[in-house]
Amino acid sequence: MNTLKLMEINFQTIEKRQTLEEYNQDLEAGDAEIERSEYITATDLKDEIKKW
């Protein structure tokens, strides 16, 4: 946000700050996805992009 302000870009959002509890839930959900192997590696992503 500070960078946008320095560049004189007026950016507004209606989103609210994430609570610590919400943040921790997001981290736990991300860890669970990794444990279930629900992710793509950077190498696989690069290979996929070449098909576009």
mmJSON file of the N, C-alpha and C atoms, coordinates in Angstrom:
{"data_MODEL":{"atom_site":{
"group_PDB":["ATOM","ATOM","ATOM","ATOM","ATOM","ATOM","ATOM","ATOM","ATOM","ATOM","ATOM","ATOM","ATOM","ATOM","ATOM","ATOM","ATOM","ATOM","ATOM","ATOM","ATOM","ATOM","ATOM","ATOM","ATOM","ATOM","ATOM","ATOM","ATOM","ATOM","ATOM","ATOM","ATOM","ATOM","ATOM","ATOM","ATOM","ATOM","ATOM","ATOM","ATOM","ATOM","ATOM","ATOM","ATOM","ATOM","ATOM","ATOM","ATOM","ATOM","ATOM","ATOM","ATOM","ATOM","ATOM","ATOM","ATOM","ATOM","ATOM","ATOM","ATOM","ATOM","ATOM","ATOM","ATOM","ATOM","ATOM","ATOM","ATOM","ATOM","ATOM","ATOM","ATOM","ATOM","ATOM","ATOM","ATOM","ATOM","ATOM","ATOM","ATOM","ATOM","ATOM","ATOM","ATOM","ATOM","ATOM","ATOM","ATOM","ATOM","ATOM","ATOM","ATOM","ATOM","ATOM","ATOM","ATOM","ATOM","ATOM","ATOM","ATOM","ATOM","ATOM","ATOM","ATOM","ATOM","ATOM","ATOM","ATOM","ATOM","ATOM","ATOM","ATOM","ATOM","ATOM","ATOM","ATOM","ATOM","ATOM","ATOM","ATOM","ATOM","ATOM","ATOM","ATOM","ATOM","ATOM","ATOM","ATOM","ATOM","ATOM","ATOM","ATOM","ATOM","ATOM","ATOM","ATOM","ATOM","ATOM","ATOM","ATOM","ATOM","ATOM","ATOM","ATOM","ATOM","ATOM","ATOM","ATOM","ATOM","ATOM","ATOM","ATOM","ATOM","ATOM","ATOM"],
"id":[1,2,3,4,5,6,7,8,9,10,11,12,13,14,15,16,17,18,19,20,21,22,23,24,25,26,27,28,29,30,31,32,33,34,35,36,37,38,39,40,41,42,43,44,45,46,47,48,49,50,51,52,53,54,55,56,57,58,59,60,61,62,63,64,65,66,67,68,69,70,71,72,73,74,75,76,77,78,79,80,81,82,83,84,85,86,87,88,89,90,91,92,93,94,95,96,97,98,99,100,101,102,103,104,105,106,107,108,109,110,111,112,113,114,115,116,117,118,119,120,121,122,123,124,125,126,127,128,129,130,131,132,133,134,135,136,137,138,139,140,141,142,143,144,145,146,147,148,149,150,151,152,153,154,155,156],
"type_symbol":["N","C","C","N","C","C","N","C","C","N","C","C","N","C","C","N","C","C","N","C","C","N","C","C","N","C","C","N","C","C","N","C","C","N","C","C","N","C","C","N","C","C","N","C","C","N","C","C","N","C","C","N","C","C","N","C","C","N","C","C","N","C","C","N","C","C","N","C","C","N","C","C","N","C","C","N","C","C","N","C","C","N","C","C","N","C","C","N","C","C","N","C","C","N","C","C","N","C","C","N","C","C","N","C","C","N","C","C","N","C","C","N","C","C","N","C","C","N","C","C","N","C","C","N","C","C","N","C","C","N","C","C","N","C","C","N","C","C","N","C","C","N","C","C","N","C","C","N","C","C","N","C","C","N","C","C"],
"label_atom_id":["N","CA","C","N","CA","C","N","CA","C","N","CA","C","N","CA","C","N","CA","C","N","CA","C","N","CA","C","N","CA","C","N","CA","C","N","CA","C","N","CA","C","N","CA","C","N","CA","C","N","CA","C","N","CA","C","N","CA","C","N","CA","C","N","CA","C","N","CA","C","N","CA","C","N","CA","C","N","CA","C","N","CA","C","N","CA","C","N","CA","C","N","CA","C","N","CA","C","N","CA","C","N","CA","C","N","CA","C","N","CA","C","N","CA","C","N","CA","C","N","CA","C","N","CA","C","N","CA","C","N","CA","C","N","CA","C","N","CA","C","N","CA","C","N","CA","C","N","CA","C","N","CA","C","N","CA","C","N","CA","C","N","CA","C","N","CA","C","N","CA","C","N","CA","C","N","CA","C","N","CA","C"],
"label_alt_id":[null,null,null,null,null,null,null,null,null,null,null,null,null,null,null,null,null,null,null,null,null,null,null,null,null,null,null,null,null,null,null,null,null,null,null,null,null,null,null,null,null,null,null,null,null,null,null,null,null,null,null,null,null,null,null,null,null,null,null,null,null,null,null,null,null,null,null,null,null,null,null,null,null,null,null,null,null,null,null,null,null,null,null,null,null,null,null,null,null,null,null,null,null,null,null,null,null,null,null,null,null,null,null,null,null,null,null,null,null,null,null,null,null,null,null,null,null,null,null,null,null,null,null,null,null,null,null,null,null,null,null,null,null,null,null,null,null,null,null,null,null,null,null,null,null,null,null,null,null,null,null,null,null,null,null,null],
"label_comp_id":["MET","MET","MET","ASN","ASN","ASN","THR","THR","THR","LEU","LEU","LEU","LYS","LYS","LYS","LEU","LEU","LEU","MET","MET","MET","GLU","GLU","GLU","ILE","ILE","ILE","ASN","ASN","ASN","PHE","PHE","PHE","GLN","GLN","GLN","THR","THR","THR","ILE","ILE","ILE","GLU","GLU","GLU","LYS","LYS","LYS","ARG","ARG","ARG","GLN","GLN","GLN","THR","THR","THR","LEU","LEU","LEU","GLU","GLU","GLU","GLU","GLU","GLU","TYR","TYR","TYR","ASN","ASN","ASN","GLN","GLN","GLN","ASP","ASP","ASP","LEU","LEU","LEU","GLU","GLU","GLU","ALA","ALA","ALA","GLY","GLY","GLY","ASP","ASP","ASP","ALA","ALA","ALA","GLU","GLU","GLU","ILE","ILE","ILE","GLU","GLU","GLU","ARG","ARG","ARG","SER","SER","SER","GLU","GLU","GLU","TYR","TYR","TYR","ILE","ILE","ILE","THR","THR","THR","ALA","ALA","ALA","THR","THR","THR","ASP","ASP","ASP","LEU","LEU","LEU","LYS","LYS","LYS","ASP","ASP","ASP","GLU","GLU","GLU","ILE","ILE","ILE","LYS","LYS","LYS","LYS","LYS","LYS","TRP","TRP","TRP"],
"label_asym_id":["A","A","A","A","A","A","A","A","A","A","A","A","A","A","A","A","A","A","A","A","A","A","A","A","A","A","A","A","A","A","A","A","A","A","A","A","A","A","A","A","A","A","A","A","A","A","A","A","A","A","A","A","A","A","A","A","A","A","A","A","A","A","A","A","A","A","A","A","A","A","A","A","A","A","A","A","A","A","A","A","A","A","A","A","A","A","A","A","A","A","A","A","A","A","A","A","A","A","A","A","A","A","A","A","A","A","A","A","A","A","A","A","A","A","A","A","A","A","A","A","A","A","A","A","A","A","A","A","A","A","A","A","A","A","A","A","A","A","A","A","A","A","A","A","A","A","A","A","A","A","A","A","A","A","A","A"],
"label_entity_id":["1","1","1","1","1","1","1","1","1","1","1","1","1","1","1","1","1","1","1","1","1","1","1","1","1","1","1","1","1","1","1","1","1","1","1","1","1","1","1","1","1","1","1","1","1","1","1","1","1","1","1","1","1","1","1","1","1","1","1","1","1","1","1","1","1","1","1","1","1","1","1","1","1","1","1","1","1","1","1","1","1","1","1","1","1","1","1","1","1","1","1","1","1","1","1","1","1","1","1","1","1","1","1","1","1","1","1","1","1","1","1","1","1","1","1","1","1","1","1","1","1","1","1","1","1","1","1","1","1","1","1","1","1","1","1","1","1","1","1","1","1","1","1","1","1","1","1","1","1","1","1","1","1","1","1","1"],
"label_seq_id":[1,1,1,2,2,2,3,3,3,4,4,4,5,5,5,6,6,6,7,7,7,8,8,8,9,9,9,10,10,10,11,11,11,12,12,12,13,13,13,14,14,14,15,15,15,16,16,16,17,17,17,18,18,18,19,19,19,20,20,20,21,21,21,22,22,22,23,23,23,24,24,24,25,25,25,26,26,26,27,27,27,28,28,28,29,29,29,30,30,30,31,31,31,32,32,32,33,33,33,34,34,34,35,35,35,36,36,36,37,37,37,38,38,38,39,39,39,40,40,40,41,41,41,42,42,42,43,43,43,44,44,44,45,45,45,46,46,46,47,47,47,48,48,48,49,49,49,50,50,50,51,51,51,52,52,52],
"pdbx_PDB_ins_code":[null,null,null,null,null,null,null,null,null,null,null,null,null,null,null,null,null,null,null,null,null,null,null,null,null,null,null,null,null,null,null,null,null,null,null,null,null,null,null,null,null,null,null,null,null,null,null,null,null,null,null,null,null,null,null,null,null,null,null,null,null,null,null,null,null,null,null,null,null,null,null,null,null,null,null,null,null,null,null,null,null,null,null,null,null,null,null,null,null,null,null,null,null,null,null,null,null,null,null,null,null,null,null,null,null,null,null,null,null,null,null,null,null,null,null,null,null,null,null,null,null,null,null,null,null,null,null,null,null,null,null,null,null,null,null,null,null,null,null,null,null,null,null,null,null,null,null,null,null,null,null,null,null,null,null,null],
"Cartn_x":[0.823,0.0,0.875,1.949,2.824,3.453,3.814,4.394,3.393,2.138,1.1,0.913,0.956,0.809,1.97,3.193,4.357,4.255,3.654,3.481,2.234,1.572,0.357,-0.754,-0.843,-1.912,-2.945,-4.145,-5.208,-5.834,-5.561,-6.058,-6.934,-8.142,-9.047,-9.572,-9.807,-10.339,-11.383,-12.3,-13.303,-12.975,-11.859,-11.466,-10.977,-11.191,-10.727,-9.47,-8.761,-7.547,-7.889,-6.985,-7.157,-6.79,-7.599,-7.285,-6.182,-5.574,-4.536,-5.108,-6.328,-6.979,-7.18,-7.642,-7.846,-6.518,-5.494,-4.156,-3.662,-3.81,-3.371,-4.176,-5.47,-6.303,-5.833,-5.477,-4.958,-3.653,-2.782,-1.526,-1.775,-2.691,-3.01,-3.63,-4.488,-5.097,-4.022,-3.081,-1.978,-1.111,-0.808,-0.022,-0.75,-2.064,-2.859,-2.836,-2.899,-2.827,-1.493,-0.426,0.906,0.977,0.462,0.481,-0.305,-1.357,-2.16,-1.572,-0.414,0.266,-0.577,-1.349,-2.179,-1.439,-0.412,0.379,1.054,1.628,2.382,3.763,4.776,6.136,6.412,7.429,7.798,8.187,8.898,9.301,8.086,7.129,5.908,5.119,5.089,4.376,5.028,6.353,7.061,6.752,6.716,6.375,4.949,4.038,2.637,2.484,3.231,3.164,3.59,4.552,5.045,3.935,2.931,1.84,0.78,0.828,-0.195,-0.069],
"Cartn_y":[-1.184,0.0,1.259,1.218,2.388,2.669,1.617,1.786,2.447,1.992,2.593,4.066,4.382,5.775,6.625,6.067,6.797,7.049,6.105,6.242,7.053,7.569,8.365,7.592,6.307,5.464,5.311,5.785,5.732,4.336,3.577,2.208,2.085,1.607,1.424,-0.002,-0.522,-1.872,-1.903,-2.829,-2.98,-4.178,-4.823,-5.976,-5.513,-6.391,-6.069,-6.872,-6.446,-7.157,-8.558,-9.459,-10.84,-10.95,-11.681,-11.88,-12.922,-12.987,-13.976,-15.385,-15.582,-16.887,-17.266,-16.322,-16.583,-16.888,-16.143,-16.351,-17.761,-18.169,-19.502,-20.59,-20.352,-21.312,-21.442,-20.329,-20.365,-21.16,-20.949,-21.693,-23.198,-23.549,-24.96,-25.578,-24.828,-25.331,-25.541,-24.628,-24.767,-25.965,-26.167,-27.343,-28.627,-28.651,-29.839,-30.125,-29.08,-29.274,-29.886,-29.413,-29.953,-31.414,-31.739,-33.126,-34.05,-33.518,-34.305,-34.257,-33.647,-33.477,-32.69,-31.732,-30.888,-29.582,-29.691,-28.534,-28.803,-27.778,-27.923,-27.314,-28.002,-27.493,-26.411,-25.619,-24.565,-25.176,-26.293,-26.974,-27.447,-28.064,-28.52,-27.341,-26.241,-25.062,-24.51,-24.464,-23.997,-24.894,-26.205,-27.133,-26.914,-26.654,-26.419,-25.13,-24.107,-22.827,-22.984,-23.829,-24.033,-24.595,-25.212,-25.804,-24.774,-23.596,-22.589,-22.017],
"Cartn_z":[0.0,0.0,0.0,0.776,0.826,-0.531,-1.244,-2.575,-3.504,-3.447,-4.287,-3.946,-2.663,-2.248,-2.753,-2.687,-3.185,-4.681,-5.396,-6.842,-7.181,-6.158,-6.291,-7.002,-6.704,-7.229,-6.134,-6.401,-5.417,-5.434,-4.428,-4.336,-3.11,-3.323,-2.195,-2.215,-1.051,-0.941,0.166,0.042,1.088,1.982,1.67,2.474,3.84,4.812,6.157,6.463,7.457,7.852,8.332,8.09,8.52,9.999,10.732,12.152,12.274,13.434,13.685,13.542,13.998,13.888,12.418,11.608,10.183,9.491,9.859,9.304,9.617,10.868,11.268,10.565,10.355,9.625,8.181,7.556,6.192,6.117,7.094,7.132,7.284,8.18,8.395,7.148,6.459,5.222,4.155,4.062,3.113,3.424,4.692,5.097,4.742,4.946,4.635,3.127,2.297,0.852,0.456,1.062,0.764,1.179,2.35,2.822,1.891,1.238,0.293,-1.121,-1.254,-2.552,-3.547,-3.06,-3.915,-4.206,-5.036,-5.402,-6.739,-7.329,-8.564,-8.323,-8.782,-8.602,-9.645,-9.403,-10.351,-11.691,-11.654,-12.886,-13.669,-12.985,-13.657,-14.228,-13.504,-13.976,-15.242,-15.264,-16.461,-17.655,-17.43,-18.508,-18.989,-18.081,-18.431,-19.242,-18.868,-19.567,-21.02,-21.272,-22.645,-23.548,-22.968,-23.75,-24.131,-23.555,-23.806,-25.197],
"occupancy":[1.0,1.0,1.0,1.0,1.0,1.0,1.0,1.0,1.0,1.0,1.0,1.0,1.0,1.0,1.0,1.0,1.0,1.0,1.0,1.0,1.0,1.0,1.0,1.0,1.0,1.0,1.0,1.0,1.0,1.0,1.0,1.0,1.0,1.0,1.0,1.0,1.0,1.0,1.0,1.0,1.0,1.0,1.0,1.0,1.0,1.0,1.0,1.0,1.0,1.0,1.0,1.0,1.0,1.0,1.0,1.0,1.0,1.0,1.0,1.0,1.0,1.0,1.0,1.0,1.0,1.0,1.0,1.0,1.0,1.0,1.0,1.0,1.0,1.0,1.0,1.0,1.0,1.0,1.0,1.0,1.0,1.0,1.0,1.0,1.0,1.0,1.0,1.0,1.0,1.0,1.0,1.0,1.0,1.0,1.0,1.0,1.0,1.0,1.0,1.0,1.0,1.0,1.0,1.0,1.0,1.0,1.0,1.0,1.0,1.0,1.0,1.0,1.0,1.0,1.0,1.0,1.0,1.0,1.0,1.0,1.0,1.0,1.0,1.0,1.0,1.0,1.0,1.0,1.0,1.0,1.0,1.0,1.0,1.0,1.0,1.0,1.0,1.0,1.0,1.0,1.0,1.0,1.0,1.0,1.0,1.0,1.0,1.0,1.0,1.0,1.0,1.0,1.0,1.0,1.0,1.0],
"B_iso_or_equiv":[0.0,0.0,0.0,0.0,0.0,0.0,0.0,0.0,0.0,0.0,0.0,0.0,0.0,0.0,0.0,0.0,0.0,0.0,0.0,0.0,0.0,0.0,0.0,0.0,0.0,0.0,0.0,0.0,0.0,0.0,0.0,0.0,0.0,0.0,0.0,0.0,0.0,0.0,0.0,0.0,0.0,0.0,0.0,0.0,0.0,0.0,0.0,0.0,0.0,0.0,0.0,0.0,0.0,0.0,0.0,0.0,0.0,0.0,0.0,0.0,0.0,0.0,0.0,0.0,0.0,0.0,0.0,0.0,0.0,0.0,0.0,0.0,0.0,0.0,0.0,0.0,0.0,0.0,0.0,0.0,0.0,0.0,0.0,0.0,0.0,0.0,0.0,0.0,0.0,0.0,0.0,0.0,0.0,0.0,0.0,0.0,0.0,0.0,0.0,0.0,0.0,0.0,0.0,0.0,0.0,0.0,0.0,0.0,0.0,0.0,0.0,0.0,0.0,0.0,0.0,0.0,0.0,0.0,0.0,0.0,0.0,0.0,0.0,0.0,0.0,0.0,0.0,0.0,0.0,0.0,0.0,0.0,0.0,0.0,0.0,0.0,0.0,0.0,0.0,0.0,0.0,0.0,0.0,0.0,0.0,0.0,0.0,0.0,0.0,0.0,0.0,0.0,0.0,0.0,0.0,0.0],
"pdbx_formal_charge":[null,null,null,null,null,null,null,null,null,null,null,null,null,null,null,null,null,null,null,null,null,null,null,null,null,null,null,null,null,null,null,null,null,null,null,null,null,null,null,null,null,null,null,null,null,null,null,null,null,null,null,null,null,null,null,null,null,null,null,null,null,null,null,null,null,null,null,null,null,null,null,null,null,null,null,null,null,null,null,null,null,null,null,null,null,null,null,null,null,null,null,null,null,null,null,null,null,null,null,null,null,null,null,null,null,null,null,null,null,null,null,null,null,null,null,null,null,null,null,null,null,null,null,null,null,null,null,null,null,null,null,null,null,null,null,null,null,null,null,null,null,null,null,null,null,null,null,null,null,null,null,null,null,null,null,null],
"auth_seq_id":[1,1,1,2,2,2,3,3,3,4,4,4,5,5,5,6,6,6,7,7,7,8,8,8,9,9,9,10,10,10,11,11,11,12,12,12,13,13,13,14,14,14,15,15,15,16,16,16,17,17,17,18,18,18,19,19,19,20,20,20,21,21,21,22,22,22,23,23,23,24,24,24,25,25,25,26,26,26,27,27,27,28,28,28,29,29,29,30,30,30,31,31,31,32,32,32,33,33,33,34,34,34,35,35,35,36,36,36,37,37,37,38,38,38,39,39,39,40,40,40,41,41,41,42,42,42,43,43,43,44,44,44,45,45,45,46,46,46,47,47,47,48,48,48,49,49,49,50,50,50,51,51,51,52,52,52],
"auth_comp_id":["MET","MET","MET","ASN","ASN","ASN","THR","THR","THR","LEU","LEU","LEU","LYS","LYS","LYS","LEU","LEU","LEU","MET","MET","MET","GLU","GLU","GLU","ILE","ILE","ILE","ASN","ASN","ASN","PHE","PHE","PHE","GLN","GLN","GLN","THR","THR","THR","ILE","ILE","ILE","GLU","GLU","GLU","LYS","LYS","LYS","ARG","ARG","ARG","GLN","GLN","GLN","THR","THR","THR","LEU","LEU","LEU","GLU","GLU","GLU","GLU","GLU","GLU","TYR","TYR","TYR","ASN","ASN","ASN","GLN","GLN","GLN","ASP","ASP","ASP","LEU","LEU","LEU","GLU","GLU","GLU","ALA","ALA","ALA","GLY","GLY","GLY","ASP","ASP","ASP","ALA","ALA","ALA","GLU","GLU","GLU","ILE","ILE","ILE","GLU","GLU","GLU","ARG","ARG","ARG","SER","SER","SER","GLU","GLU","GLU","TYR","TYR","TYR","ILE","ILE","ILE","THR","THR","THR","ALA","ALA","ALA","THR","THR","THR","ASP","ASP","ASP","LEU","LEU","LEU","LYS","LYS","LYS","ASP","ASP","ASP","GLU","GLU","GLU","ILE","ILE","ILE","LYS","LYS","LYS","LYS","LYS","LYS","TRP","TRP","TRP"],
"auth_asym_id":["A","A","A","A","A","A","A","A","A","A","A","A","A","A","A","A","A","A","A","A","A","A","A","A","A","A","A","A","A","A","A","A","A","A","A","A","A","A","A","A","A","A","A","A","A","A","A","A","A","A","A","A","A","A","A","A","A","A","A","A","A","A","A","A","A","A","A","A","A","A","A","A","A","A","A","A","A","A","A","A","A","A","A","A","A","A","A","A","A","A","A","A","A","A","A","A","A","A","A","A","A","A","A","A","A","A","A","A","A","A","A","A","A","A","A","A","A","A","A","A","A","A","A","A","A","A","A","A","A","A","A","A","A","A","A","A","A","A","A","A","A","A","A","A","A","A","A","A","A","A","A","A","A","A","A","A"],
"auth_atom_id":["N","CA","C","N","CA","C","N","CA","C","N","CA","C","N","CA","C","N","CA","C","N","CA","C","N","CA","C","N","CA","C","N","CA","C","N","CA","C","N","CA","C","N","CA","C","N","CA","C","N","CA","C","N","CA","C","N","CA","C","N","CA","C","N","CA","C","N","CA","C","N","CA","C","N","CA","C","N","CA","C","N","CA","C","N","CA","C","N","CA","C","N","CA","C","N","CA","C","N","CA","C","N","CA","C","N","CA","C","N","CA","C","N","CA","C","N","CA","C","N","CA","C","N","CA","C","N","CA","C","N","CA","C","N","CA","C","N","CA","C","N","CA","C","N","CA","C","N","CA","C","N","CA","C","N","CA","C","N","CA","C","N","CA","C","N","CA","C","N","CA","C","N","CA","C","N","CA","C","N","CA","C"],
"pdbx_PDB_model_num":[1,1,1,1,1,1,1,1,1,1,1,1,1,1,1,1,1,1,1,1,1,1,1,1,1,1,1,1,1,1,1,1,1,1,1,1,1,1,1,1,1,1,1,1,1,1,1,1,1,1,1,1,1,1,1,1,1,1,1,1,1,1,1,1,1,1,1,1,1,1,1,1,1,1,1,1,1,1,1,1,1,1,1,1,1,1,1,1,1,1,1,1,1,1,1,1,1,1,1,1,1,1,1,1,1,1,1,1,1,1,1,1,1,1,1,1,1,1,1,1,1,1,1,1,1,1,1,1,1,1,1,1,1,1,1,1,1,1,1,1,1,1,1,1,1,1,1,1,1,1,1,1,1,1,1,1]
}}}
